[in-house]
Amino acid sequence: MTKIEWTEETWNPVVGCSKVSEGCKNCYAITMANRLAHIHATTELYMDTVTKTAGGLLNWTGVVNVSEGAMDKPLWTRKPTMFFVNSMSDLFHESVPFEVIHRVFAVMALCPQHTFQILTKRADRMAEYFKKYENGIGDKIENRVYQYLEYMHGPDGRLLPALREAGWMWDETYANNDGSIDKDTELLFEHEGPLPNVWMGVSVENQKCADERIPFLLQVPAAIRFLSCEPLLGKISLAIEAPEWDDAGASRIYSLEGRRTDMGRPCSDTNKIDWVIAGGESGAGSRPMHPDWVRSLRDQCIYSKVPFFFKQWGDWGPHPPKPVEGKYTGAGIFIKPDGRYGDQGEWWDGTATAMDRKGKGKTGKKLDGIIHQEFPKK
Ligand code: SF4
């Protein structure tokens, strides 16, 4: 079990990372990795992933290790489960070889009973991977799938029904009368379209990340495409500027609707975002989230009929200001819509919102009195 509200389990076939953008500033996984580096059973796996800086703070070293022990975990989990892939790393980190990513996809292909949520901040490398191997299920993954079949169950093909269910095809004339296949039979596995049980997502903590990462996400084949706007660090419009490399000649992409326009005129359609998650930050050094930022995402999702999941406020929650003789009396800070914040003396000018650091357990997950925890339809 995991405490992450929008999934059921975490699966970490690779561990270790390095910071890549503002959302990584207070990366919770670093502290967790450091703890695991000091636990006997996981020392070897985590030991070289974390270091202490000159200032005494923990940080990633950039070393990424493959967890051979965890790689097969979903294969041995019978109960249909929603897995968040790599809570302790980024699957598309520059140090993760594509060969390792093939293995991860092979496991997911062999587990149609589960749902896998892959979330990355390296959207460009994710797009590069899929471009190189078409649907991410090129011959490299096919080979891996076949190796797993043999490794798990011998060459009798008992997993073939699972593969069939996952949308894989092969020439049935090679199979025996009972549907099994012989060890030395070379089957050409083929798969059309994305794996139906794999959701692909990118983290977007502010507008800059949205503009940079969403266009890559829209390019990759996926059953469900999603955004994790967590920690939310600014107001985000999901109608983003089209990048120069987009060959549709569009100037704007309405990512929640899969529409492109050029100077207001409709262009060709594109893929769309199917799910948006948002949440605030918690832990040491956590930054407050202006309520208008999360309201904006909620409203954009409602307008475009896209499921919206508000995870929680984080450590900072909104506090109704109680001005006494023009001064706020709470213990919190004021945050302006542009993200600047300060104490009440400096900021009580009517345009800022009061936020109190009450702790994650107390701020809750209601937005304007309502819990929004929707999931996309599979
Ligand atoms: S990408 Fe994720 S795991 Fe890696 S440093 Fe950033 S927040 Fe941490």
Boltz pocket constraint, residues with backbone or C-beta under 6 A from the ligand:
constraints:
  - pocket:
      binder: B
      contacts: [[A, 17], [A, 18], [A, 19], [A, 20], [A, 21], [A, 23], [A, 24], [A, 27], [A, 28], [A, 29], [A, 30], [A, 60], [A, 87], [A, 88], [A, 89], [A, 90], [A, 121]]
      max_distance: 6.0
